[in-house]
């Protein structure tokens, strides 16, 4: 059960990596293997930090409070991601604009693949790591174990970033990238419910 919960968390926490990979893939910007590993490793460290901080709080709080609070926060984060996606979709529709990724795909792409710059690697690493801090903290309060959860996050981050970058021009993956927020939200809500039941 811990493995399934950790995997669900890893996928949910790493969907931003898919979105980033799709974005750069559409623009024909190549993310090298060492850049992918570096970005994913920094995200892994951020996840470890947040889960570790949550485990430090656990002895200070009653067990029932930790379990319910963590599950509730995970579910609320999931609801937040879904609402954020809905608001963004409504704004784009009202303004009569295409979504950000549709605009990128319709733009003329350069003939040659560009390489991700070092400054962008550092920025992406910190951004994706910060995105996982709140989720990791609530996941630890909900009872997820540090090592399997962080390892699942690292693995999912590497795989999704690679897939997004390689297949960024694929129409199907563009749709998956645009749906990252609601999919992540559903996964977080499901994870919160699983942790609450078990």
BELTAJO-V925823 format. One record per residue. N is the residue number from 0. RES is the residue in one letter. PHI is phi as a letter, one per 40 degrees, with the letter a starting at -180 (NA if undefined). PSI is psi in degrees with one decimal (NA if undefined). BURIAL is # if it has 9 or more other ideal C-beta (glycine too) atoms within 8 Angstrom, else .. Layout:
n: {N | N}
res: {RES | RES}
phi: {PHI | PHI}
psi: {PSI | PSI}
burial: {BURIAL | BURIAL}
This chain:
n: {0 | 1 | 2 | 3 | 4 | 5 | 6 | 7 | 8 | 9 | 10 | 11 | 12 | 13 | 14 | 15 | 16 | 17 | 18 | 19 | 20 | 21 | 22 | 23 | 24 | 25 | 26 | 27 | 28 | 29 | 30 | 31 | 32 | 33 | 34 | 35 | 36 | 37 | 38 | 39 | 40 | 41 | 42 | 43 | 44 | 45 | 46 | 47 | 48 | 49 | 50 | 51 | 52 | 53 | 54 | 55 | 56 | 57 | 58 | 59 | 60 | 61 | 62 | 63 | 64 | 65 | 66 | 67 | 68 | 69 | 70 | 71 | 72 | 73 | 74 | 75 | 76 | 77 | 78 | 79 | 80 | 81 | 82 | 83 | 84 | 85 | 86 | 87 | 88 | 89 | 90 | 91 | 92 | 93 | 94 | 95 | 96 | 97 | 98 | 99 | 100 | 101 | 102 | 103 | 104 | 105 | 106 | 107 | 108 | 109 | 110 | 111 | 112 | 113 | 114 | 115 | 116 | 117 | 118 | 119 | 120 | 121 | 122 | 123 | 124 | 125 | 126 | 127 | 128 | 129 | 130 | 131 | 132 | 133 | 134 | 135 | 136 | 137 | 138 | 139 | 140 | 141 | 142 | 143 | 144 | 145 | 146 | 147 | 148 | 149 | 150 | 151 | 152 | 153 | 154 | 155 | 156 | 157 | 158 | 159 | 160 | 161 | 162 | 163 | 164 | 165 | 166 | 167 | 168 | 169 | 170 | 171 | 172 | 173 | 174 | 175 | 176 | 177 | 178 | 179 | 180 | 181 | 182 | 183 | 184 | 185 | 186 | 187 | 188 | 189 | 190 | 191 | 192 | 193 | 194 | 195 | 196 | 197}
res: {X | X | X | X | X | X | X | X | X | X | X | X | X | X | X | X | X | X | X | X | X | X | X | X | X | X | X | X | X | X | X | X | X | X | X | X | X | X | X | X | X | X | X | X | X | X | X | X | X | X | X | X | X | X | X | X | X | X | X | X | X | X | X | X | X | X | X | X | X | X | X | X | X | X | X | X | X | X | X | X | X | X | X | X | X | X | X | X | X | X | X | X | X | X | X | X | X | X | X | X | X | X | X | X | X | X | X | X | X | X | X | X | X | X | X | X | X | X | X | X | X | X | X | X | X | X | X | X | X | X | X | X | X | X | X | X | X | X | X | X | X | X | X | X | X | X | X | X | X | X | X | X | X | X | X | X | X | X | X | X | X | X | X | X | X | X | X | X | X | X | X | X | X | X | X | X | X | X | X | X | X | X | X | X | X | X | X | X | X | X | X | X | X | X | X | X | X | X}
phi: {NA | c | c | c | c | c | c | d | c | d | c | c | c | b | c | c | c | c | c | c | c | c | d | c | c | c | c | f | b | c | c | c | d | c | c | d | c | c | d | c | c | c | c | d | c | c | c | d | c | c | c | c | c | c | c | c | c | d | c | c | b | d | d | c | c | d | c | c | c | c | c | c | c | d | c | c | c | c | c | c | c | c | c | d | c | c | c | c | c | c | c | c | c | c | c | g | b | c | c | d | c | c | c | c | c | c | c | c | c | c | c | b | c | c | b | c | c | d | c | c | c | c | c | c | d | c | c | c | c | c | c | c | c | c | c | c | c | c | c | c | c | c | h | c | c | c | c | c | c | c | c | c | c | c | c | c | c | c | c | c | c | c | c | c | c | c | b | d | c | c | c | c | c | c | c | c | c | c | c | c | c | c | c | c | c | c | c | c | c | c | c | c | c | c | c | c | c | c}
psi: {-39.6 | -36.1 | -45.4 | -44.8 | -42.9 | -40.0 | -42.9 | -43.9 | -44.8 | -43.8 | -47.3 | -45.9 | -20.0 | 0.8 | -26.0 | -34.0 | -38.2 | -45.7 | -43.8 | -45.5 | -42.6 | -45.5 | -48.5 | -34.3 | -41.6 | -37.1 | 5.8 | 41.8 | 119.3 | 128.1 | 112.1 | 161.8 | -45.2 | -32.5 | -42.9 | -47.8 | -38.6 | -47.3 | -46.1 | -35.8 | -40.4 | -39.2 | -40.9 | -44.4 | -41.8 | -38.9 | -44.7 | -43.5 | -47.3 | -39.9 | -40.5 | -40.6 | -39.4 | -40.1 | -28.1 | -29.4 | -25.0 | -45.5 | -20.4 | -12.4 | 151.2 | 147.0 | -43.6 | -39.3 | -43.6 | -48.4 | -50.0 | -40.4 | -45.9 | -45.0 | -40.9 | -42.6 | -41.6 | -45.9 | -41.5 | -38.6 | -41.0 | -43.7 | -39.4 | -45.4 | -39.8 | -44.1 | -41.8 | -42.7 | -42.5 | -44.8 | -43.9 | -41.9 | -42.5 | -40.6 | -45.1 | -39.3 | -43.4 | -37.7 | -9.6 | 24.8 | 157.3 | 158.4 | 164.2 | -42.9 | -28.0 | -38.1 | -42.9 | -41.9 | -29.7 | -18.8 | 154.2 | 125.3 | 149.8 | 154.0 | -35.4 | 151.2 | 132.7 | 167.4 | 140.3 | 130.9 | 158.1 | -41.8 | -37.6 | -36.2 | -47.1 | -43.1 | -46.0 | -40.1 | -49.2 | -40.7 | -49.6 | -33.2 | -44.8 | -34.0 | -28.6 | -10.0 | -50.8 | -40.6 | -41.4 | -40.1 | -47.1 | -33.3 | -39.1 | -37.6 | -28.2 | -6.7 | 6.7 | 143.1 | 147.3 | -57.5 | -53.6 | -34.8 | -45.9 | -39.8 | -40.4 | -37.6 | -43.7 | -48.7 | -48.0 | -36.8 | -46.8 | -48.0 | -47.6 | -36.2 | -42.3 | -49.0 | -44.1 | -43.1 | -40.6 | -35.2 | 22.6 | -26.0 | -8.0 | 130.8 | -42.2 | -41.7 | -29.8 | -41.4 | -41.2 | -39.9 | -41.6 | -23.1 | 12.5 | -42.1 | -52.3 | -36.4 | -44.1 | -40.7 | -45.5 | -42.2 | -41.1 | -40.9 | -45.0 | -41.3 | -42.2 | -41.9 | -40.9 | -46.0 | -32.8 | -40.9 | -42.2 | NA}
burial: {. | . | . | . | # | # | # | # | # | # | # | # | # | # | # | # | # | # | # | # | # | # | # | # | # | # | # | # | # | # | # | . | . | . | # | # | # | # | # | # | # | # | # | # | # | # | # | # | # | # | # | # | # | # | # | . | # | # | . | . | # | . | . | . | . | # | # | # | # | # | # | # | # | # | # | . | # | # | # | # | # | # | . | # | # | # | . | # | # | . | . | # | . | . | . | . | . | . | # | . | # | # | # | # | # | . | . | . | . | . | . | . | . | # | . | # | . | . | . | . | # | . | . | # | # | # | . | # | # | . | # | # | # | # | # | # | # | # | # | # | # | # | # | # | . | # | . | # | # | # | # | # | # | # | # | # | # | # | # | # | # | # | # | # | # | . | # | # | # | . | . | . | # | # | . | # | # | . | # | # | # | # | # | # | # | # | # | # | # | # | # | # | # | # | # | # | . | .}
